[in-house]
Amino acid sequence: MVLSSGKKLRLFQLQLSDPGRSFYRGGDKVSGFVRLEAAQCCRVTGLTVSAAGCAHVDHRRGRNRKTRRQEVEYLKYEEELRLEEQLSRDADGSFLVLPGQIYSFQFGFELPGSGRLVSSYQGKFGYVRYYTRAVLDWPSQHALQCEREFEVEEPLDVNQPDLLAPATASKQKQVTCMFIPDGAVSISAKIDRKGFCEGEEIQIHAKFENTCSRIVVPKAAIVAKHTYLADGHSKVLCHKLSAVRGNHIISGMCDMWQGKTIRVPKLRPSLLGCDIIKVDYALMIYLHIPGSEKLVLELPLVIGTIPFSGVGSRTSSMSSQAGSLSSWSSFPSGPPSYRDLRVGGQCTPLLQDYDGYEEDGGLFMRAPELNYPPPPAYSEV
């Protein structure tokens, strides 16, 4: 008996076991099931579930607007499900799907280990995509397909030693007016570490000098750079995400940022490990110069998924900060110690040291020797 396959299936659906799950990581197991329900009796010959993941770049470049494409594969899996466990086999070897019943066929596979996958990504000229697909074969008919995407997010810990190291840079620019020298502007900047997560604040330590005749304005911004590579050619897109600004600096003056903060907005983590798509972040610190190109200085940033713990890093960041500040001679020196302040004559301690020592305690003053009459007795009042 030959049965037509057209419009005889009421349900053909692929579902994951945990539909509410936001993302998977390397080494996790992806499982689910394929559901079948027939509107009337029909015949199928096989059911295959596959999974794939790849990075894809597609952009146009050059005068002739030639399209350039390139792909890199990260995941490939295929499994033929056993229909004979629930369906009866016909004489010609095909399987009968009877109406009035929902058939469910399970599948599962394990993702490659950590470090072998790349996080999911969707951009203007490329993407990194992961999906599962079910293919139902019919006798003498085109196969039916259904698929479902799933997200992959590889963990990125910002507590790695290289991301906890401070980043410093300095830059100077000679300003001209009609080819006549008009002084110079300079930036020296530092951040305590390179790795940050969404919602954290970046503390900026910077020094701006202006010796030109114009009024300049210091600013800072977090920028994202998306790079797409295909057939040896690249396309780069840059976006400014959040910004802060400082006070105007007139001619012959300088300004200091001692811990000025900028908050990391909601961002996708840095895309690392992909050969054809890169997503990099940077802290751009710059001076706006009227009538001239701005002076730009960039410090690298890595946006991660595991936030800063602060364990074992506070002391090193504070010491590195102190070293950088001491290298700038215009920073004010610390106040003198209270132990160095002494006043001659009899001394009485006003403030004791924090550790409780009695000798040489804190600030002193002269105690006058005055004899006051004793108070009257209570009986005389």
C-alpha positions as CSV (number, residue, x, y, z in Angstrom):
1,M,0.0,0.0,0.0
2,V,1.4,3.3,-1.1
3,L,0.5,6.3,1.1
4,S,1.0,9.9,0.1
5,S,3.0,12.0,2.5
6,G,1.5,15.3,1.6
7,K,-0.2,17.1,4.6
8,K,-0.5,13.9,6.5
9,L,1.6,15.0,9.4
10,R,-0.1,17.1,12.1
11,L,3.1,17.6,14.2
12,F,6.8,17.4,13.3
13,Q,8.8,19.3,16.0
14,L,12.3,19.3,17.5
15,Q,12.6,20.4,21.1
16,L,15.5,20.6,23.6
17,S,15.2,19.0,27.0
18,D,15.7,22.3,28.8
19,P,14.1,25.0,26.6
20,G,14.6,27.7,29.3
21,R,18.4,27.3,29.3
22,S,20.1,30.5,28.2
23,F,23.4,28.9,26.9
24,Y,25.7,25.9,26.8
25,R,29.4,25.6,27.4
26,G,32.1,23.3,26.1
27,G,31.7,19.8,27.4
28,D,27.9,20.2,28.2
29,K,25.4,17.6,26.9
30,V,22.7,18.8,24.5
31,S,19.6,16.6,24.6
32,G,16.1,16.7,23.3
33,F,13.4,14.8,21.4
34,V,11.6,14.8,18.1
35,R,7.8,14.6,18.1
36,L,5.7,13.1,15.4
37,E,1.9,13.1,15.1
38,A,0.0,12.0,11.9
39,A,-3.3,13.4,10.7
40,Q,-3.8,10.1,8.8
41,C,-1.8,7.0,8.3
42,C,1.5,7.7,6.5
43,R,4.8,6.0,5.8
44,V,8.4,7.2,6.7
45,T,11.7,5.7,5.9
46,G,14.1,7.3,8.4
47,L,14.6,10.1,11.0
48,T,18.0,11.7,11.4
49,V,19.1,14.3,13.9
50,S,22.3,16.4,13.2
51,A,24.0,19.3,14.9
52,A,26.3,21.9,13.5
53,G,28.2,25.0,14.5
54,C,30.3,27.3,12.4
55,A,31.5,30.9,12.0
56,H,30.5,32.5,8.8
57,V,31.6,35.8,7.2
58,D,30.0,37.4,4.1
59,H,30.9,40.9,3.0
60,R,31.6,42.9,-0.1
61,R,34.8,44.9,-0.7
62,G,36.5,46.7,-3.6
63,R,35.3,48.7,-6.5
64,N,33.6,45.8,-8.1
65,R,31.8,45.0,-4.8
66,K,32.9,41.4,-5.0
67,T,31.3,39.2,-2.4
68,R,33.8,37.4,-0.1
69,R,32.7,34.5,2.0
70,Q,34.5,32.2,4.5
71,E,33.4,29.6,7.0
72,V,35.1,27.8,9.9
73,E,33.4,24.7,11.4
74,Y,33.4,24.0,15.1
75,L,30.7,21.4,15.6
76,K,29.5,18.4,13.5
77,Y,27.3,15.6,14.8
78,E,24.8,13.2,13.2
79,E,22.6,10.4,14.7
80,E,20.0,8.2,13.1
81,L,17.2,7.6,15.5
82,R,15.7,4.1,16.0
83,L,12.2,4.2,14.7
84,E,11.6,0.5,15.2
85,E,11.3,1.0,18.9
86,Q,7.9,2.8,18.5
87,L,6.8,2.3,14.9
88,S,5.8,-0.9,13.1
89,R,7.7,-1.8,10.0
90,D,5.9,-2.3,6.7
91,A,6.6,-5.1,4.2
92,D,8.8,-2.8,2.1
93,G,10.9,-1.8,5.1
94,S,9.3,1.6,5.8
95,F,7.7,2.6,9.1
96,L,4.0,3.3,9.6
97,V,2.9,6.4,11.5
98,L,-0.6,5.9,12.8
99,P,-2.9,8.8,13.6
100,G,-4.2,9.6,17.1
101,Q,-0.9,9.2,18.9
102,I,2.2,11.4,19.5
103,Y,5.5,9.6,19.0
104,S,8.6,11.0,20.8
105,F,12.2,10.0,19.9
106,Q,15.0,11.1,22.1
107,F,18.5,12.2,21.1
108,G,21.6,13.6,22.8
109,F,25.2,14.5,22.2
110,E,28.1,16.1,24.0
111,L,29.7,19.4,22.9
112,P,33.5,19.5,22.4
113,G,35.6,20.3,25.4
114,S,36.3,23.8,26.7
115,G,38.5,25.9,24.5
116,R,37.4,24.1,21.3
117,L,34.2,26.1,20.7
118,V,33.6,29.8,20.1
119,S,30.8,31.8,21.7
120,S,27.7,32.5,19.7
121,Y,27.7,35.8,17.9
122,Q,25.5,37.8,15.5
123,G,27.0,40.8,13.6
124,K,26.5,42.9,10.5
125,F,28.8,40.9,8.3
126,G,29.1,37.5,10.0
127,Y,27.9,35.2,12.8
128,V,28.8,32.2,14.9
129,R,25.7,29.9,15.0
130,Y,24.9,26.5,16.6
131,Y,21.8,24.5,15.8
132,T,20.2,21.0,15.8
133,R,18.2,19.8,12.8
134,A,15.8,16.9,12.3
135,V,15.3,15.3,8.9
136,L,12.4,13.0,8.2
137,D,12.6,10.9,5.0
138,W,9.6,9.8,3.0
139,P,9.5,7.2,0.2
140,S,9.7,9.0,-3.2
141,Q,9.2,12.4,-1.6
142,H,11.3,15.3,-0.5
143,A,12.5,15.1,3.1
144,L,11.0,17.3,5.8
145,Q,13.2,19.4,8.0
146,C,12.9,21.3,11.3
147,E,15.6,22.9,13.4
148,R,16.3,24.7,16.6
149,E,19.2,27.0,17.5
150,F,21.0,27.1,20.8
151,E,23.5,29.5,22.3
152,V,27.1,28.7,23.3
153,E,29.0,31.0,25.7
154,E,32.5,30.0,26.6
155,P,33.6,31.2,30.1
156,L,36.1,34.1,30.2
157,D,37.6,34.7,33.6
158,V,38.9,38.2,34.2
159,N,40.9,37.0,37.2
160,Q,43.7,35.7,35.0
161,P,47.1,37.2,35.8
162,D,47.5,38.9,32.4
163,L,44.1,40.5,32.7
164,L,44.8,41.7,36.3
165,A,48.0,43.5,35.2
166,P,47.6,47.3,34.8
167,A,47.6,49.0,31.4
168,T,49.5,52.3,30.9
169,A,50.2,54.5,27.9
170,S,51.2,58.1,27.0
171,K,51.0,60.1,23.9
172,Q,51.9,63.7,22.7
173,K,50.9,65.8,19.7
174,Q,52.3,69.0,18.3
175,V,49.5,71.4,17.4
176,T,50.0,73.8,14.4
177,C,48.0,76.7,13.0
178,M,48.5,77.4,9.3
179,F,51.7,75.3,9.5
180,I,53.0,77.5,12.4
181,P,53.8,75.6,15.6
182,D,51.2,76.3,18.3
183,G,52.4,74.3,21.3
184,A,51.6,70.7,22.2
185,V,49.1,68.6,24.1
186,S,49.8,65.3,25.9
187,I,48.0,62.4,27.7
188,S,49.4,60.0,30.2
189,A,46.9,57.4,31.4
190,K,46.6,54.2,33.4
191,I,43.9,51.7,34.5
192,D,44.5,49.1,37.3
193,R,43.6,46.1,35.2
194,K,42.4,45.0,31.7
195,G,39.7,42.5,32.5
196,F,36.1,43.7,33.4
197,C,32.6,42.4,33.3
198,E,29.2,44.0,32.7
199,G,28.3,46.6,35.4
200,E,31.8,47.0,36.8
201,E,33.4,50.5,37.0
202,I,36.7,51.3,35.4
203,Q,38.9,53.8,37.4
204,I,40.9,56.0,35.1
205,H,44.1,57.8,36.3
206,A,45.2,60.3,33.8
207,K,47.2,63.5,33.3
208,F,46.4,66.0,30.5
209,E,48.7,68.9,29.6
210,N,47.9,71.8,27.3
211,T,50.7,74.1,26.1
212,C,48.9,75.2,22.9
213,S,46.8,78.4,22.6
214,R,43.5,76.6,22.4
215,I,41.0,75.3,25.0
216,V,40.9,71.5,25.0
217,V,38.5,69.1,26.5
218,P,39.5,65.6,27.9
219,K,37.1,62.7,27.3
220,A,37.0,58.9,27.6
221,A,34.8,56.3,26.0
222,I,34.5,52.5,25.8
223,V,34.7,51.4,22.1
224,A,34.0,48.0,20.5
225,K,35.9,46.9,17.3
226,H,34.4,44.1,15.2
227,T,36.7,42.6,12.6
228,Y,35.5,40.3,9.8
229,L,38.1,38.3,7.8
230,A,37.3,36.6,4.4
231,D,39.7,35.5,1.6
232,G,42.5,37.5,3.1
233,H,40.6,40.7,3.3
234,S,39.2,42.4,6.4
235,K,36.3,44.7,7.2
236,V,36.3,46.6,10.5
237,L,33.4,48.3,12.3
238,C,33.9,50.5,15.4
239,H,31.2,51.5,17.9
240,K,31.3,54.0,20.8
241,L,29.4,52.5,23.7
242,S,29.6,54.9,26.7
243,A,31.5,58.0,27.4
244,V,32.5,60.5,30.1
245,R,34.1,64.0,29.9
246,G,36.2,66.3,32.1
247,N,36.6,70.0,32.5
248,H,38.0,72.4,29.9
249,I,41.8,72.9,30.0
250,I,42.9,76.4,29.1
251,S,46.3,77.2,27.6
252,G,49.3,76.5,29.8
253,M,47.4,74.4,32.3
254,C,47.0,70.7,33.1
255,D,44.3,68.5,34.6
256,M,44.3,65.2,36.5
257,W,41.9,62.4,36.7
258,Q,42.5,60.5,39.9
259,G,40.1,57.6,39.8
260,K,37.5,59.0,37.4
261,T,35.0,56.2,36.7
262,I,33.2,54.9,33.7
263,R,30.7,52.0,34.0
264,V,30.9,49.0,31.6
265,P,27.5,48.8,29.9
266,K,25.6,45.6,28.9
267,L,28.0,44.0,26.4
268,R,28.6,40.7,24.7
269,P,31.9,39.2,26.1
270,S,35.1,39.6,24.0
271,L,35.1,37.0,21.1
272,L,38.4,35.1,21.4
273,G,39.6,32.1,19.5
274,C,37.7,32.6,16.3
275,D,39.9,32.8,13.1
276,I,37.6,34.9,11.0
277,I,35.6,37.1,13.5
278,K,37.1,39.1,16.3
279,V,35.4,41.4,18.8
280,D,37.8,43.6,20.8
281,Y,37.2,46.4,23.3
282,A,39.3,49.3,24.3
283,L,39.1,52.3,26.6
284,M,39.7,55.4,24.4
285,I,41.0,58.5,26.2
286,Y,41.3,61.5,24.1
287,L,41.6,65.3,23.9
288,H,39.2,67.3,21.8
289,I,41.2,70.1,20.1
290,P,39.2,72.8,18.3
291,G,40.4,73.2,14.7
292,S,42.6,70.1,14.8
293,E,42.3,66.3,15.0
294,K,41.9,65.0,18.5
295,L,44.7,63.3,20.3
296,V,43.6,59.7,21.0
297,L,45.1,57.1,23.3
298,E,43.7,53.6,23.7
299,L,44.1,51.1,26.5
300,P,43.1,47.5,25.8
301,L,40.0,45.9,27.6
302,V,38.7,42.4,27.8
303,I,35.1,41.9,28.7
304,G,34.6,38.6,30.5
305,T,31.9,36.4,32.0
306,I,33.4,35.6,35.4
307,P,33.6,38.9,37.4
308,F,36.6,40.2,39.3
309,S,37.0,38.5,42.7
310,G,39.4,41.0,44.3
311,V,41.2,38.2,46.1
312,G,45.0,38.6,46.0
313,S,44.7,41.5,43.6
314,R,43.9,44.6,45.7
315,T,47.4,45.0,47.1
316,S,49.1,44.6,43.7
317,S,46.8,47.1,42.0
318,M,47.3,49.6,44.8
319,S,51.1,49.2,44.7
320,S,51.2,49.6,41.0
321,Q,48.9,52.6,41.2
322,A,51.3,54.2,43.8
323,G,54.3,53.5,41.5
324,S,52.7,55.2,38.5
325,L,51.6,58.2,40.5
326,S,55.0,58.7,41.9
327,S,56.5,58.7,38.4
328,W,54.5,61.9,37.6
329,S,56.4,64.6,39.4
330,S,53.4,67.1,39.3
331,F,51.3,64.9,41.6
332,P,51.2,66.4,45.1
333,S,53.3,64.6,47.7
334,G,51.6,63.0,50.8
335,P,51.1,65.0,54.0
336,P,53.8,64.8,56.7
337,S,53.4,62.2,59.4
338,Y,51.9,63.2,62.7
339,R,54.9,61.7,64.5
340,D,57.1,64.4,63.0
341,L,55.0,67.2,64.6
342,R,56.4,68.2,68.0
343,V,55.8,71.3,70.2
344,G,58.4,72.1,72.9
345,G,57.6,72.0,76.7
346,Q,55.3,69.6,78.6
347,C,53.2,67.6,76.1
348,T,49.9,65.8,76.5
349,P,48.7,63.4,73.8
350,L,45.5,64.3,72.1
351,L,45.2,61.4,69.6
352,Q,46.6,58.0,70.3
353,D,47.9,55.7,67.5
354,Y,45.5,53.2,66.0
355,D,47.6,50.2,67.2
356,G,47.2,51.4,70.9
357,Y,50.8,52.3,71.7
358,E,51.0,55.0,74.4
359,E,54.4,56.4,73.7
360,D,54.8,59.2,71.1
361,G,51.1,59.0,70.4
362,G,49.8,61.3,67.6
363,L,49.4,65.1,67.9
364,F,50.6,67.0,71.0
365,M,49.9,70.4,72.6
366,R,51.3,72.4,75.6
367,A,49.3,71.8,78.8
368,P,49.1,75.0,80.9
369,E,49.7,74.8,84.6
370,L,46.7,76.5,86.2
371,N,45.4,76.1,89.8
372,Y,41.6,76.4,90.0
373,P,39.8,76.6,93.5
374,P,38.0,73.5,94.5
375,P,34.2,73.4,94.0
376,P,32.0,74.2,97.0
377,A,30.7,71.3,99.2
378,Y,27.1,70.2,98.5
379,S,26.1,71.4,102.0
380,E,26.9,75.0,101.2
381,V,24.7,75.2,98.1
